[in-house]
């Protein structure tokens, strides 16, 4: 067999290929050769006519998304196999951007922003609001109906972001209770007000208290207690105890003048009014 030597070939040089466009085939047969290179085929449809062996990446593509799926059809009368160490995938050559996210699933990454802001979430039925979420108009849809139960974490604080909560029927409030009172079932299970005071000092002394605005010395063993945040129902329960300064014989404490925000207590030992150190608390709506 005769061969041409490179020295015998003259007048040839590299030329640029000017591609102004190309078309896709109506169909391409697969199985007539080994697919051993990273390769893209362009057709409306693909027919498997023999066993297909792929050792690299074979992409069955269309020029663009025309609304019809890429079809791969075999021969119903014979059996063909697709095998090899490579991969087979379908795609479009020209990508069409999605005008709508309808039907898509997944997670919106932390870097995603909106212009204008992303406001179309509607009602979030489940999930976790991250620590960076703040209040304002974006959280105005939080309501008792959407927060009927659950746990507010320790880091939750008040302000405008929590003003729309209304009444939380059940759950756990993990936070400061320094100025918080409850109503309904929660009010019946928690103390509404309490005070530890001494009326044997001048002036009368409040040692510790909760939801008490003031106490008044009305005489020996006789004290008026004013509740800061009143009860909604004057028919509440009052509990007393005392640290006696005397004999503790025949002692008694009487309550009178009870209103939603005020009551009095009188302390006696053996029928004699006595000053001392006392504890008092109220329970109820």
C-alpha positions as CSV (number, residue, x, y, z in Angstrom):
1,X,0.0,0.0,0.0
2,X,1.3,3.4,-0.9
3,X,1.5,6.2,1.6
4,X,1.9,10.0,1.2
5,X,4.7,11.6,3.1
6,X,4.1,15.0,4.8
7,X,6.8,16.5,2.5
8,X,4.7,15.6,-0.5
9,X,1.6,17.4,0.7
10,X,1.7,21.1,-0.1
11,X,-0.7,24.0,-0.3
12,X,-2.8,23.1,2.7
13,X,-3.2,25.3,5.8
14,X,-5.6,25.7,8.8
15,X,-8.9,27.3,8.0
16,X,-11.6,28.8,10.3
17,X,-15.0,27.1,10.1
18,X,-17.7,29.8,9.7
19,X,-21.0,28.2,11.2
20,X,-23.9,30.5,10.6
21,X,-26.5,28.0,11.8
22,X,-27.5,24.4,12.0
23,X,-30.7,22.3,12.1
24,X,-31.6,19.3,14.2
25,X,-32.6,16.0,12.6
26,X,-36.1,14.6,12.7
27,X,-34.7,11.4,14.3
28,X,-31.4,9.7,15.0
29,X,-30.7,6.0,15.4
30,X,-28.8,4.8,18.4
31,X,-26.9,1.5,18.6
32,X,-24.9,1.6,15.4
33,X,-21.6,2.5,17.1
34,X,-19.8,2.9,20.5
35,X,-20.3,6.3,22.2
36,X,-16.9,6.9,23.8
37,X,-16.7,10.7,23.8
38,X,-18.5,13.6,25.5
39,X,-21.1,14.0,22.7
40,X,-24.3,15.9,22.0
41,X,-26.9,14.7,19.5
42,X,-29.7,17.0,18.2
43,X,-33.0,15.4,17.1
44,X,-36.7,15.5,17.8
45,X,-36.7,11.7,18.5
46,X,-34.2,8.9,19.0
47,X,-34.6,5.2,17.8
48,X,-32.7,2.4,19.5
49,X,-31.8,0.0,16.7
50,X,-29.2,-2.0,18.6
51,X,-27.4,-2.4,21.9
52,X,-26.1,1.0,23.1
53,X,-22.7,1.2,24.9
54,X,-21.7,4.5,26.4
55,X,-18.3,5.1,28.0
56,X,-18.5,8.9,28.4
57,X,-21.3,11.4,28.6
58,X,-24.0,11.1,25.8
59,X,-26.5,14.0,25.7
60,X,-29.7,13.5,23.7
61,X,-30.8,17.1,23.0
62,X,-33.2,19.3,21.1
63,X,-32.4,22.8,20.0
64,X,-35.0,24.3,22.3
65,X,-38.0,23.5,24.4
66,X,-40.9,23.3,22.0
67,X,-43.3,21.9,24.6
68,X,-42.8,18.3,23.4
69,X,-40.8,15.7,25.3
70,X,-37.6,14.1,23.9
71,X,-38.7,10.6,22.9
72,X,-36.5,7.5,22.9
73,X,-38.2,4.5,21.1
74,X,-37.0,0.9,21.0
75,X,-38.0,-2.1,18.8
76,X,-40.9,-3.9,20.4
77,X,-39.9,-7.2,18.7
78,X,-36.3,-7.3,19.9
79,X,-34.5,-6.6,23.1
80,X,-31.8,-3.9,23.2
81,X,-29.6,-2.9,26.2
82,X,-28.1,0.4,27.2
83,X,-24.9,-0.2,29.2
84,X,-21.4,1.1,29.9
85,X,-19.5,3.3,32.3
86,X,-20.8,6.6,30.9
87,X,-24.0,8.5,31.4
88,X,-27.1,9.3,29.3
89,X,-29.0,12.5,29.8
90,X,-31.6,14.7,28.0
91,X,-31.5,18.4,27.6
92,X,-32.2,21.4,25.3
93,X,-29.4,23.2,23.5
94,X,-30.9,26.7,24.0
95,X,-32.3,27.0,27.5
96,X,-35.7,28.7,27.9
97,X,-35.9,30.7,31.2
98,X,-38.7,29.8,33.6
99,X,-41.3,32.6,33.7
100,X,-43.1,30.9,36.6
101,X,-42.1,28.9,39.6
102,X,-45.4,27.1,39.8
103,X,-44.9,23.4,40.5
104,X,-41.3,23.8,41.5
105,X,-40.0,22.4,44.8
106,X,-36.9,23.0,46.8
107,X,-35.4,25.5,49.2
108,X,-34.8,29.2,48.6
109,X,-31.2,30.0,49.4
110,X,-30.1,32.6,51.9
111,X,-28.7,34.8,49.1
112,X,-32.0,35.1,47.3
113,X,-33.4,38.7,47.4
114,X,-36.5,40.3,45.9
115,X,-37.1,43.4,43.9
116,X,-39.6,44.4,45.2
117,X,-39.4,42.3,48.3
118,X,-40.7,38.7,48.2
119,X,-44.2,39.1,49.6
120,X,-46.2,36.3,48.0
121,X,-45.7,33.5,50.5
122,X,-49.2,33.6,51.8
123,X,-49.8,31.4,54.8
124,X,-46.8,29.4,55.9
125,X,-48.4,26.2,57.3
126,X,-45.2,24.6,58.7
127,X,-41.5,25.1,59.1
128,X,-39.2,27.3,61.2
129,X,-38.7,31.0,61.0
130,X,-35.0,31.7,61.2
131,X,-33.3,33.7,64.0
132,X,-32.9,36.6,61.6
133,X,-36.7,37.1,61.0
134,X,-38.0,40.3,62.5
135,X,-41.5,41.8,63.0
136,X,-43.3,44.5,61.2
137,X,-45.9,44.3,58.4
138,X,-44.4,41.1,57.1
139,X,-45.6,39.2,60.2
140,X,-49.0,40.9,60.6
141,X,-50.7,37.6,59.5
142,X,-49.7,35.9,62.7
143,X,-53.0,35.3,64.6
144,X,-54.4,33.1,67.3
145,X,-55.9,30.9,64.6
146,X,-52.5,30.2,63.1
147,X,-50.8,29.9,66.5
148,X,-53.2,27.8,68.5
149,X,-50.5,25.8,70.2
150,X,-46.8,25.4,70.3
151,X,-43.7,26.7,72.1
152,X,-42.3,30.2,71.8
153,X,-38.5,29.8,72.1
154,X,-36.4,31.5,74.8
155,X,-35.2,34.2,72.4
156,X,-38.7,35.6,71.5
157,X,-39.1,39.2,72.6
158,X,-42.0,41.6,72.6
159,X,-42.7,44.7,70.6
160,X,-44.6,45.4,67.4
161,X,-43.6,42.0,66.0
162,X,-45.7,40.2,68.6
163,X,-48.7,42.5,69.0
164,X,-50.9,40.4,66.7
165,X,-50.7,37.2,68.6
166,X,-53.8,37.7,70.6
167,X,-54.6,34.9,73.0
168,X,-52.4,31.8,72.7
169,X,-54.7,29.0,73.9
170,X,-52.0,26.5,74.9
171,X,-48.2,26.1,74.9
172,X,-45.2,27.3,76.8
173,X,-44.1,30.8,77.4
174,X,-40.3,30.8,78.0
175,X,-39.4,34.4,79.0
176,X,-39.7,37.0,81.6
177,X,-42.9,37.1,83.6
178,X,-42.0,40.2,85.5
179,X,-45.0,42.2,84.2
180,X,-47.2,39.5,82.7
181,X,-50.6,38.3,83.9
182,X,-52.9,35.7,82.4
183,X,-56.6,35.3,81.9
184,X,-59.0,32.4,81.2
185,X,-57.7,28.9,82.1
186,X,-54.1,30.2,82.4
187,X,-55.3,32.9,84.9
188,X,-56.9,30.3,87.0
189,X,-53.7,28.3,87.2
190,X,-51.3,31.1,88.0
191,X,-51.0,33.7,90.7
192,X,-52.5,37.1,89.7
193,X,-50.8,39.2,92.4
194,X,-48.8,38.6,95.6
195,X,-47.1,40.7,98.2
196,X,-44.9,40.2,101.3
197,X,-45.0,43.2,103.6
198,X,-44.5,44.4,107.2
199,X,-47.0,46.8,108.9
200,X,-45.1,46.8,112.2
201,X,-42.7,49.3,110.7
202,X,-43.0,53.1,110.1
203,X,-43.7,53.6,107.3
204,X,-45.2,50.3,106.2
205,X,-42.8,48.2,104.1
206,X,-43.3,46.1,101.0
207,X,-40.5,43.5,101.0
208,X,-41.3,41.8,97.7
209,X,-44.3,41.9,95.4
210,X,-45.8,41.2,92.0
211,X,-48.6,43.2,90.4
212,X,-49.1,45.3,93.5
213,X,-49.1,49.1,93.1
214,X,-49.3,50.0,96.8
215,X,-50.3,49.0,100.4
216,X,-51.9,51.3,103.0
217,X,-51.7,51.2,106.8
218,X,-55.3,51.5,108.0
219,X,-54.5,50.9,111.6
220,X,-53.1,48.2,113.9
221,X,-53.3,44.9,112.0
222,X,-55.4,46.5,109.3
223,X,-53.9,46.9,105.8
224,X,-55.3,47.9,102.3
225,X,-53.8,46.2,99.3
226,X,-54.1,47.8,95.8
227,X,-53.6,45.6,92.7
228,X,-51.7,47.2,89.8
229,X,-53.4,45.2,86.9
230,X,-56.9,44.5,88.3
231,X,-58.8,41.3,88.0
232,X,-61.6,41.2,85.4
233,X,-63.9,39.6,88.0
234,X,-64.1,40.7,91.6
235,X,-65.0,37.2,92.7
236,X,-61.4,36.0,93.0
237,X,-59.6,34.0,95.7
238,X,-57.3,35.5,98.3
239,X,-54.8,33.5,100.3
240,X,-52.9,34.9,103.4
241,X,-50.2,33.7,105.8
242,X,-48.3,35.5,108.5
243,X,-45.1,35.4,110.5
244,X,-46.3,36.1,114.0
245,X,-44.5,38.5,116.3
246,X,-46.5,37.4,119.3
247,X,-48.0,34.3,120.8
248,X,-49.7,32.9,117.7
249,X,-52.7,31.9,119.9
250,X,-56.1,32.1,118.4
251,X,-54.8,34.0,115.3
252,X,-57.1,34.9,112.3
253,X,-57.0,37.0,109.2
254,X,-60.2,38.6,107.8
255,X,-60.7,40.0,104.3
256,X,-63.1,42.8,103.6
257,X,-63.8,45.5,101.0
258,X,-62.9,43.3,98.1
259,X,-63.1,44.9,94.6
260,X,-61.4,44.0,91.3
261,X,-58.3,46.1,92.2
262,X,-58.4,46.4,96.0
263,X,-59.0,44.5,99.3
264,X,-58.2,44.8,103.0
265,X,-57.0,42.3,105.5
266,X,-57.2,42.4,109.3
267,X,-55.0,40.3,111.6
268,X,-56.0,39.3,115.1
269,X,-54.3,37.2,117.9
270,X,-56.6,36.1,120.7
271,X,-59.1,38.7,119.6
272,X,-56.6,41.5,119.7
273,X,-55.5,43.3,116.4
274,X,-51.8,42.9,115.8
275,X,-49.2,44.3,113.4
276,X,-46.6,41.9,111.9
277,X,-45.2,40.5,108.7
278,X,-47.6,38.9,106.2
279,X,-47.9,37.3,102.8
280,X,-50.9,37.7,100.6
281,X,-51.8,36.5,97.1
282,X,-54.8,36.5,94.7
283,X,-55.9,34.0,92.1
284,X,-58.5,34.1,89.4
285,X,-59.6,36.2,86.4
